Amino acid sequence: MTEASYPPLIVLLGPTAVGKTELSLQLCEQFNGEVVGADSRQIYRFMDIGTAKPSLAERQRLRHHLIDIRNPDQTLTLAEYQQLAYQTIDAIHQRGHIPFLVGGTALYIRAVVQGLRIPEVPPDPTLRAELEAELAQTGVGALFQRLQTLDPVTSAVIDAQNPRRVLRALEIVLLTGKSKVELEGATSPAYRIVQIGLDRPRDEIYRRIDQRVDAMIAHGLVAETQRLLAAGYQPPLPSISSLGYREIIAYLAGEITLATAVERIKHETHRFVRHQCTSFRKMSDIHWFDLNQVSPAAIYDQVARSISL
């Protein structure tokens, strides 16, 4: 079976607030597609506003998958996400539809597109508790320094500011004596993959982020955070400690004003976009489109050519 005969997978990626959701709806309606989510925060139920999840109306327009699949106190490993994504993509193909993998979590996208072999090292509860305590006491910087000593190869490619990734890499090397990178590899899946990257000038993305944050506040982000806390979803859960929610929690605790919380969310989201763009630059075979320069028609043409091969 040649690559040209593989079923298609269209990947739509780009930084936060670039316009992925709107364009994915248009493309899926044009090409009989279904959306497969690739966002590590939109997997959580009850966290709609703060994660900029597609609205209920948007999800009613066409089928969306891998959104609202875990409660905020539940985990989803990268291996589990990858398996669910492949199962979902294959089911979409069986229905005669086109799967569109849409999101801004580069690691999720890489897991699917590159077929990453993810180390099957189950967490050790005792070690995990020790590392969690160390993280809380000394911060991610100290854990990363320890990782640099034990596994310099992985520390050279991992996001040093992501506590979950650093902790997991440390856990793997401490349990197996082997580097996380050493245990990994990749086997390309049997799809005809086309990756479409969406971009805009950075100042335009920042402007759109600021507008989105203001809209989140207006649409009830504070109340959504209060509901999550009242339901028992409390820090240090990674979900509730994530961008947007942690700042509102600080406001609710009386530590900062609402105006300061809003400004922090905007600032930290700008910083997050820079990290996203760095991650995307490390990926290959992406067809980039500046949405301030090209019309959707150019992207439609790219998708149409890819599907008709």
C-alpha positions in Angstrom: 0.0 0.0 0.0 1.6 3.3 -1.1 1.3 6.5 0.9 -0.8 8.0 -1.8 -3.5 5.4 -1.2 -3.6 6.0 2.6 -6.7 7.7 4.0 -6.2 11.4 4.6 -5.7 13.2 7.9 -5.8 17.0 7.8 -4.0 18.7 10.7 -4.9 22.3 11.6 -2.5 23.7 14.1 -1.5 27.1 15.4 -1.1 29.3 18.5 -3.9 30.3 20.9 -6.4 32.7 19.5 -5.1 32.5 15.9 -8.5 31.4 14.6 -8.4 27.6 14.4 -11.9 26.9 15.7 -13.7 29.1 13.1 -11.7 27.8 10.2 -12.1 24.2 11.3 -15.8 24.6 11.2 -15.7 26.1 7.7 -13.3 23.4 6.4 -15.3 20.5 8.0 -18.5 21.7 6.5 -16.9 22.1 3.1 -15.2 18.7 3.1 -17.6 16.5 5.2 -15.2 16.5 8.1 -15.2 15.8 11.8 -12.9 17.5 14.4 -10.5 15.5 16.5 -9.4 17.8 19.4 -5.7 18.2 20.1 -5.9 20.5 23.1 -4.6 19.2 26.5 -7.0 21.4 28.5 -10.2 21.0 26.5 -10.2 17.3 27.5 -11.6 18.4 30.8 -15.3 18.6 31.6 -16.8 21.7 33.3 -13.9 23.9 32.1 -15.5 25.6 29.1 -14.8 29.3 29.3 -11.2 29.2 30.6 -10.1 26.8 27.9 -11.8 28.6 25.0 -13.6 25.4 24.1 -15.8 25.3 21.0 -19.3 26.4 22.1 -22.2 24.0 22.3 -23.7 25.6 19.2 -20.4 25.1 17.3 -20.2 21.4 18.5 -23.8 21.0 17.3 -22.9 22.1 13.8 -20.6 19.1 13.3 -19.1 16.3 15.3 -16.2 17.0 17.7 -14.2 14.4 19.5 -11.7 14.2 22.4 -13.3 17.1 24.1 -14.9 16.7 27.6 -13.5 13.2 28.1 -12.0 13.6 31.6 -13.1 15.2 34.9 -10.7 17.8 36.2 -9.3 15.4 38.8 -8.6 12.7 36.3 -5.5 12.1 34.2 -5.0 11.4 30.5 -1.6 10.2 29.6 0.0 11.0 26.3 -0.2 7.3 25.4 -3.9 7.2 26.2 -4.5 10.3 24.1 -2.6 8.9 21.2 -4.6 5.6 21.3 -8.0 7.5 21.5 -7.0 9.7 18.6 -6.1 6.8 16.4 -9.3 5.0 17.3 -11.3 8.2 16.6 -9.6 8.9 13.3 -10.1 5.3 12.1 -13.8 5.5 13.0 -14.2 8.8 11.1 -12.6 7.1 8.0 -15.0 4.2 8.3 -17.9 6.6 8.2 -16.6 8.0 4.9 -15.7 11.4 6.5 -12.5 13.4 6.7 -10.7 13.7 10.1 -9.4 17.1 11.0 -6.9 17.1 13.9 -7.3 20.6 15.4 -5.5 22.2 18.3 -2.5 24.0 19.7 -0.9 21.3 21.9 2.2 20.4 19.9 2.9 17.2 21.8 -0.5 15.8 21.2 -0.2 16.6 17.5 3.3 15.1 17.3 2.1 11.9 19.1 -0.4 11.4 16.3 1.4 12.6 13.3 4.8 11.1 14.0 3.5 8.0 15.7 5.7 8.6 18.8 6.5 5.5 20.8 5.7 6.6 24.3 7.6 4.8 27.1 5.2 2.4 28.9 6.5 3.1 32.4 3.6 3.1 34.8 3.8 5.8 37.5 5.1 4.6 40.9 2.8 6.2 43.6 5.5 6.5 46.2 8.0 8.0 43.9 5.4 10.3 42.3 4.4 11.5 45.8 8.1 12.3 46.6 8.6 14.2 43.4 5.3 16.1 43.8 6.4 17.1 47.3 9.8 18.2 46.0 8.1 20.2 43.2 5.8 22.0 45.7 8.7 22.8 48.0 11.5 23.7 45.6 9.8 24.5 42.3 10.2 23.2 38.8 13.7 24.7 38.4 15.2 22.4 41.0 13.6 19.3 39.5 14.9 20.3 36.1 18.4 20.7 37.4 18.1 17.2 38.8 16.9 15.9 35.5 19.9 17.6 33.8 22.2 15.6 36.0 20.4 12.2 35.6 19.2 12.5 32.0 21.0 15.3 30.0 19.7 14.1 26.7 16.0 14.5 27.7 16.7 17.7 29.5 18.0 19.2 26.3 14.8 18.8 24.4 12.1 19.0 27.2 10.2 22.2 28.2 12.1 23.2 31.4 9.1 25.2 32.6 6.5 22.5 32.3 6.4 20.8 35.7 4.4 17.8 34.5 6.9 17.0 31.7 9.9 17.5 33.9 8.4 15.4 36.7 7.5 12.5 34.3 11.0 12.5 32.7 12.5 12.3 36.2 10.2 9.5 37.1 11.1 7.5 34.0 14.9 7.8 34.5 14.6 7.0 38.3 12.4 3.9 37.7 14.2 2.5 34.6 17.7 4.0 34.7 17.2 4.9 31.1 16.6 8.2 29.4 13.1 9.1 28.3 14.4 10.0 24.9 16.3 6.6 24.7 13.0 4.8 25.3 11.2 6.8 22.7 11.0 6.4 19.0 8.5 6.9 16.2 6.5 4.9 13.7 4.6 6.9 11.1 0.9 6.1 11.0 -0.7 4.9 7.8 -2.4 8.2 7.0 -1.8 10.7 4.2 -1.1 13.6 6.5 -1.2 17.3 5.6 -0.3 19.8 8.3 -1.7 23.3 7.9 -0.3 25.9 10.2 -2.2 29.1 10.9 -0.4 32.2 11.9 -0.8 36.0 12.2 1.5 38.8 13.1 2.5 38.5 16.7 1.0 41.8 17.8 -2.3 40.8 16.1 -2.4 37.5 18.0 -1.7 39.4 21.3 -4.6 41.8 20.5 -6.9 38.8 19.8 -5.8 37.2 23.1 -6.6 40.3 25.1 -10.0 40.5 23.5 -10.6 36.8 24.2 -9.6 37.2 27.9 -12.0 40.2 28.3 -14.7 38.1 26.7 -14.0 35.2 29.1 -14.4 37.5 32.1 -17.6 38.9 30.6 -19.0 35.4 29.9 -18.4 34.1 33.5 -14.9 32.9 34.0 -15.0 33.9 37.7 -18.3 32.0 38.2 -16.9 29.0 36.3 -13.9 28.9 38.6 -16.1 29.2 41.7 -18.1 26.2 40.5 -15.0 24.1 40.0 -13.7 25.0 43.5 -17.1 24.3 45.1 -17.2 20.9 43.3 -13.9 20.0 45.1 -11.5 20.6 42.2 -8.8 22.4 44.0 -5.1 23.2 43.5 -2.6 21.5 43.1 -4.7 19.6 40.5 -2.9 20.4 37.2 -6.2 21.3 35.5 -7.4 23.9 38.0 -3.9 25.2 38.4 -3.6 26.0 34.7 -3.4 29.3 33.0 -6.5 31.5 33.6 -7.9 29.5 36.5 -4.9 30.0 38.8 -5.1 33.8 38.4 -8.8 33.8 39.1 -8.2 31.6 42.2 -5.7 34.1 43.4 -8.3 36.8 43.0 -11.0 34.8 44.8 -8.5 34.2 47.7 -8.1 38.0 48.0 -4.4 37.9 47.0 -4.9 40.2 43.9 -7.5 42.4 42.4 -9.6 41.2 39.4 -7.9 43.8 37.2 -4.5 42.4 38.1 -5.7 38.8 37.5 -6.9 39.8 34.0 -3.6 41.5 33.2 -1.7 38.4 34.4 -3.8 36.1 32.3 -3.1 38.2 29.2 0.6 38.4 29.9 1.0 34.7 30.6 -1.1 33.8 27.5 1.3 36.0 25.4 4.2 34.1 26.9 2.4 30.8 26.3 2.0 31.7 22.6 5.7 32.2 22.3 6.3 28.7 23.7 3.7 27.3 21.3 5.4 28.9 18.3 8.8 27.6 19.5 7.3 24.1 19.7 5.8 24.3 16.2 9.0 25.5 14.7 10.6 22.2 15.8 8.1 20.3 13.7 8.5 19.7 10.0 6.3 19.5 6.9 3.9 22.2 7.9 2.2 24.4 5.3 2.0 27.8 7.0 -0.7 30.4 6.2 -0.8 34.0 7.6 -4.5 34.6 8.1 -3.9 38.3 7.7 -2.5 37.8 4.3 -4.4 34.9 2.7 -8.1 34.2 2.2 -9.7 30.9 3.4 -10.0 30.0 -0.3 -6.2 29.4 -0.4 -6.5 27.0 2.5 -9.5 25.3 1.0 -7.5 24.7 -2.2 -4.6 23.1 -0.2 -7.0 20.8 1.6 -8.9 19.9 -1.6 -5.6 19.0 -3.4 -4.6 16.9 -0.4 -7.8 15.0 -0.2 -8.0 14.3 -4.0 -4.5 12.8 -4.3 
